[in-house]
Amino acid sequence: MDFKKIKNWFTKENIVISLKWFFFSFIWLAILLFIIDIISKQIVKNNMYVGETISLIPNFLSIQYVQNIGMAWGFNFAEQTNYLINSIILISVSTIGTIAICIVYWKFYKKLNGVGKAALMLMLAGTFGNLIDRAFYVDPEKGFHFVVDFIAFDFGSYQFPRFNVADSCLVIGTLMLIIYLFIVDFKAELAKKKNNQEQFIDNQTKQNDDSSQNKNDDDKASHLLDKNQNDE
């Protein structure tokens, strides 16, 4: 290993360029949200018992410790199979999702703007955060793997499904990505229409120029014919 080259790399210019790339890549956002997600889950898991509720805004917002053995909205495979298969399926889904997001981010990095990159990093923080839960959080008595959910919204008698920071990141990131793709598609459609209009105008102009040229040629031919007839 050439330590001299490594030392020479650490110039002010290279450090500024690297920090600028790191900031606009939004990788820091995924790291920050992942840390917040893990810490918040640990605080709830270590200081509350399952089902315990702490009211923040009465009849609206509270913290409630829930061990979610499934996916969003409580969907799981445990009733059809067993806890082990349920855990394997969900861990596999989270792993595939995490890898897929990384591949998409790497492949389309140069084509994505800030919104697209931020959306993918939000989704990455969400999928990876819940993957860690599903892989390492196990109920010691029943043996099932679970995700720590604790954010609770109640609207009258309706209880919104409990969720966590990772879930929020995943939902917000997905919505951002959908809006981003819609805007990109909309802009592409506008550019296509504009290009078609410009091409149509160019064709019309060319046709008018050709018509004018043909008319001029006809006028010249007619003028020469008249001149020849007068000379005769």
N, C-alpha and C positions, 0 to 999 in steps of 0.2 A: 504494500500500500504506500502510495506516494504522499506522505504527510505534507510535503512542501506545496504540492498542488492544492491540497485541501485547505491549507492555511492561506494560500494566495486567493482562494475563492471567496473567503470571507472579507470582501471589500464592502464599503458602504453602498456602492452602486448595486452589487449583487444582492445584498441583504434587502435593500429597498425594493428591488424588482421581485424578489421572492415573497416579501410581505404583501406587496401589491397583488401578486397572483393569488396568494393564499386568501386574501380578503375577498376578492372578486370571484373566487371559486366557490365560496360559501361552504367550504368544508368545515370551517370553524363553527358555522351555525349548527351543523349536524352534531359536532362534538359537544358544543355547549348544551344543546337540547337533550342529548343523550345523558350527559352528566346530571342535568336537572331532573330528568325522568328517573334515573336510578336512585339519586339521593332522596327524592320525594317519596318513592316507594319504600325505601329503607326506613325512613322516618315513620311512615304509617305502619309498616309491618312490625317494627320494633317497639312502638309505643301505643298501639291500639290492639284490641282483640277483635276477632272476626265478627262483623255485624255492628260494632260500636259506631255511634254517630255523633259528630260534633257539629252543631248548627252554627253557621256563619251568618246567613240571612234567613230568618225564620220563614218556613214554608216555601223556600226558593232554592237556596244554596247551602250545602253542607258537605262535610267530609265523612265518608262512611267506608270502612274497611271491608272490601269484598274480595274473596278469592275466586277469580273467574277461570274455570277450567276449559272454557271454550274460546270462541273468537268474538268479534263484535256482535252486539245484540244478543249475547248469550248462546250463540250457535255453537254446537259441539257434536262430537260423534260418540260420546260416552254411552248414551242410551242404546245405541245400536250395537256397540261392541264392548269395549272395556276401557278403563283409564289408561292403560299402557298404549294401546293402539291409538286412542284419542290423542295422547301426548306425542306419539311418533308422527302422526299425520300433521298436527299443528306445528310441531317443530320443523318438519320438512317444508311446510307451506311458508313459514317465516324465513327459513334459510333460502329457499328458492327466490322469494320476494326480495330479500336483501341482495343476493347475487345479481338478480335481474336489474335492479335499480343501479347497482355499481357498473354493470356492463353498459346500460343505456347512457349513464352519465359519462363514462369514458369514451364511448363510441361517438356521441353527438356533442361532446364538450365544446368544440369550436363553433358549432352551429347554434348553440343555446345562448340566449341572452341572460341577464341577471335573474329575471323572474323564473325562467325555466330551470336554471341551476339551483336557485333557492327552493323551488318546489320539490325537486328530486332529493335535495339534502334533508328537507323536512320529512319526506317519505322514508328516507334511509334511517333517520333518527327514530322514527316510529316503528318500523319493522324490526330494526336491530334491538331497540329497547325492549319490545315484547318478546323477542327471541331469547334474550338473556333470561327473562322471567321464566319462560316455558322450559328452558334448559336446566335451570338451577334451583327454582323454587318448587319444593316438593312438600306436600303435607306429610308429616311424620307418622300419622296414624293411618290414614286411608291410602297413602302412597300416590296420590294424583299430583300431576304438575299443574301449576296455576300461574295466572297473571294477577298482580296486585292492582285492583281498581279502587279508586277512593273519591273521585269527584262526582258529586251527586246533585242533580237538578230536579226539583219537584215543581210541577205546575198544577196546583190544586190537588186533585186525587191522582193525577198522572205522575208516575215516577219514570223519569228518563233513565235509560240504561246507564249504569255506572261505568265510568271510564277513567283514563289516566292521561298523563302528559304525552306519552307515546301515541295513544289513540288520537289525541288532538292534533299532533304533528302529522300523522298519517292522513287524517281527514282534510286538514287545511292544505297540506301539500298536494293531495289528489285534486282538490277543487282548483287550486292555483294552476296545476298542470293542465287540467281540462280547459280552463279559461285561456291559458297561454296558447294551447294548440288551436283553440277556436280563433283567437286573434291572428295567429300565424296563417291559418287557413284563409281567414277573411282578407288579410292583407295580400296573400298570394292571388286570391280571386280578383281583388281590385286591380292588382298589377297586371293580371291576365287580360281583364277587360280594357284597361288603359292601353295595353300593348296592341290589342285587337283594334281599338279605336284609332290609334296612331297609324297602324298598318292600313286601315281602311282609308284614312285621310291621305296617306302617302299614295295609295293606289288611285284614289280619285284625282289627286294632283297630277300623278303620272299620266292618267287617262286624259285629263284636260290639257296637259302639255303636249301629249301626242296628237290630240285633236287640233290644237292650235298649230302645231308643226305641219300636220297634214293640210290644214287650211292654208297656211302660208305657202306650202309647196304647190297647192292647187292654184292659188293666186298668182304665183310666179309663172306657172305653166300657162295659165290663161293670159297673163301679160305678154309672155313671149309669143304665144300664138297670135294675139292681136297685133303685135309688132310685126311679125312675119307677114301677116295679111296686109297690113298697111304698106309694108315695103314692096309687096308685089303690086 
